Amino acid sequence: MSTETRDTIFIGKKPLMAYVTSTLIQLANVPSVNIKARGLSIGRAVDVAQIVARKTENAGYSIGNIKIDSESLESEDGRTRNVSTIEIEVKRNES
């Protein structure tokens, strides 16, 4: 098992606050965390970033770079589909 710090949170179908908690735990150990999502989970990723940045502004977190892209994936019926992706950087503010 690797001992390197994970600085990426992949958004899926878990409850929203599970990702917020995970992000805050990671931010306690590293200066910035990337929140990644694709498809229908993009809205949830934006919500996680907003909750961390706005509801904990006294703790000093802010949203950094935002990267929007798309990936080509093969669907179950064999056709190629484009799926949107987002990557949001949440970082600790410089004191």
N, C-alpha and C positions, 0 to 999 in steps of 0.2 A: 504494500500500500504506500502511496506517495505521501510525503510529508509537506509538499508545497501547498500554500494557501489557495483555496478556491476563491476567486474574485468575480464569479459569474453566477447569477441566479437565473435559472430557466423557469419561465412562467408556464403553468399548465392548468389543471382543473381543480387544484386544491383551493380551500377557502382563502380569500384575499389576505386576511391577517396572518396566515401562515407565511406568506411571502414577505410581508412587511417585517415580521419578527426575524425571519432569516436574514433579510437585508440589514437590519439594524445590528444583528449579532456580527455579521461580517464586517460592517463598518467600524465596529469597536476594535477590530484587529488589523484592518487594512485601510489605507486612505481613500480608496475609491472602489466601487462595486459596479459591474455592468449587469443590467437587467435585460434579458433577452426573451423575445416571444415571437411567435409567428401565427398567422391566420387569425382565428377568432379570439386568441388570447392577447392580442395587441392592446385592446382596451383595458384589460386587467393589468398589464405591465405599466401602462400610463397611470392607472389608479395607484398602483404600488409606489411608483416614483413620486407622485403628488402627495400621498400620505406621508411618506418619509420626509420630503422636503418641507411641506407646509405644516403638518401637525407637530413636527419635532424641530421647528425652526430655532427654538432656544438651545437645542443640542448642536446646532450649527451645521446642518447638512443642506446641500443644494444640488440642483440638477446641472450636469455638465453637458458633454456632447451627446447629440442624438443622431443616430444613423438609421436611415430607412432604406430598405432594399427589397429584393424579391429573389426567391429561389425557385428553380424548376424541379418539381417532384413528379414521380410517376404514380398515378392513382391506381386503385385496385383493378380498374378495368383496362389498364395498360396505357392510358393516354397521359401525355405530359401536361401538367398544370403548373401555373405560376402561383406561388404562395408569397404573400407579403410578409416581411420581417421587420422588426424594430429592435434596436439596441440603445438603451438609455443608460448613461453614466450618472451615478449618484455619488457625490464626493463630500468629504469632510471639508468645511471651510477652513481657510488658514486663520489661525488665531493671532 
